[in-house]
Each structure stands twice: as structure tokens, then as C-alpha cells.
Amino acid sequence: MTIKEVSKKYGISTDTLRYYERIGLFPRIKRTASGIRNFDEEACEWIVFIKCMRDCDIQIAPLTQYVALSFEKGTERQRLDILKEQRARLVRQRDELDATLERLNKKVQHYEDVLNAQG
């Protein structure tokens, strides 16, 4: 697939895809003889993974570290540690969102009760 096709399929701008490639967020993309990027299935799998992580607000630094380690043998422990750390961060964020949602629900219920009492 071309970069334009990948951009459309995954909803990521071509500029972002080029940036991600440049900083090492996914492996070097193969190119045609004329130099056009040719995203194969493996590259697209990396894009899906990176998009998922970025959509969850995982920072770029741990992702680039994870990707780099993915191409080195014997780095399973480091990769696992990175993933566990990011998972813990997401759990903390979810807990904070749950607490905020609970407060918001109480406020909404309060105003609904007030309006129903006026009723």
C-alpha cells in the first residue's frame, strides 16, 4: 500500500506517518524502485499497534524504545516492563476518569432532582 492508502485506511495523516517512520516508531518501510513507500502487512500491523497506543495517549518515547527493542534478541523483559508501565499508567488514568465521571453524575442528578422538584 502507498502512504496515501495507509493514511486513508488508518486515519493517520501522511505527515504523521512520515514522522513516525523518521523517529523509528515502526520499522523502515520498504520502497519501490522509484522510491515510493510500500507498506506491507507487517508494516501495517505496526501501524495498528502504534495507532492504538497513541490513541490511548501512550507517549512516543516508550513506544520508540519498545519498537527498537523488538528487533533485538533477549529483550523480552525490557519490552514487558515497558508494556506493564504503560498499562499501569492507563489504569491510573481510567481510575481518575471514573472518579470524575462519578462526581459529574452526582452533579447531573442534583440538578435533575432540583428541576423535578420545581416541576
Residue, then its C-alpha position, 0 to 999 in steps of 0.5 A: m500500500t502507498i502512504k496515501e492508502v495507509s493514511k486513508k485506511y488508518g486515519i493517520s495523516t501522511d505527515t504523521l506517518r512520515y514522522y513516525e517512520r523518521i523517529g523509528l516508531f515502526p520499522r523502515i518501510k520498504r520502497t519501490a524502485s522509484g522510491i515510493r513507500n510500500f507498506d506491507e502487512e507487517a508494516c501495517e500491523w505496526i501501524v495498528f499497534i502504534k495507532c492504538m497506543r497513541d490513541c490511548d495517549i501512550q507517549i512516543a518515547p516508550l513506544t520508540q524504545y519498545v519498537a527498537l527493542s523488538f528487533e533485538k534478541g533477549t529483550e523480552r523483559q525490557r519490552l514487558d516492563i515497558l508494556k506493564e508501565q504503560r498499562a499501569r499508567l492507563v489504569r491510573q488514568r481510567d481510575e481518575l476518569d471514573a472518579t470524575l465521571e462519578r462526581l459529574n453524575k452526582k452533579v447531573q442528578h442534583y440538578e435533575d432532582v432540583l428541576n423535578a422538584q420545581g416541576 
